[in-house]
Amino acid sequence: MSSFNVFVIFWIVVALLTFIYLFFVSAPYGRHMRGGWGRNISARTGWVLMECPCVILMVVYGLIVKDGLKQVHEIFLLLWLMHYIHRSFIYPFVIDMTNPKMPISIAASAFSFNIVNVNIQAFGIFYFTEYSDAWTDSYIFNTGVCIFLLGMYINIKSDYLIVSLRKNKGPGYHLPNKFLHKYISAPNYFGEIIEWIGWAILTWSLSGFVFAIWTIANLVPRAFTHHKWYQENFSDYPKNRKAIIPGII
């Protein structure tokens, strides 16, 4: 077994432990901001700093192997950058951040995770997974792309409905009732989970699979925390609304 595979297995174990941990301790940023986590920095600055490695490092890796890139690798890069350019450099400046601060420890933790994850993704898709010239014509690839784009649409539309709600009703938190917000408390997380499951399918790689696991490990507990927060802060919160998967949980 290669050292890469050994590390990925270790990283999956860390994801499972993180999944359990986050059901007991919610990350202190956004609506769940609280003291006791060290020095704070601007939430907008922290967001850009912790997400930007996903753009910068992936571009660097792409340039390093540019002479050996196939069309499928270029599509991987395009899809990855579509998500992370928006996430790193557009979304933080569009959203009205109700809590303008975040602990630097949280930004540093997310920054470190993204450094590791980009390395796993880049090495996985550029070096350790072989793709035929016909991969882009395969049913698996095209199904994965469709799932990825569907998840991205759900993720972005859900986020921007919150942005619109704050523009119409003023700053702070309001009860959303449109799109998938009618059925779950965290449709943006639901969309992101779908997105990276699509990535795992379209890359058909161990690296893609481990990122999907990490996305679930991070976002499912966070969705339950959001759900509980809504229930505690809105007396008229719909009782049939679920946390993360419509009609299920």
Summary of the structure (lengths in Angstrom):
residues: 249
radius of gyration: 18.5
end to end distance: 37.4
largest distance: 58.9
contacts: 781
relative contact order: 0.14
helix: 71%
strand: 3%
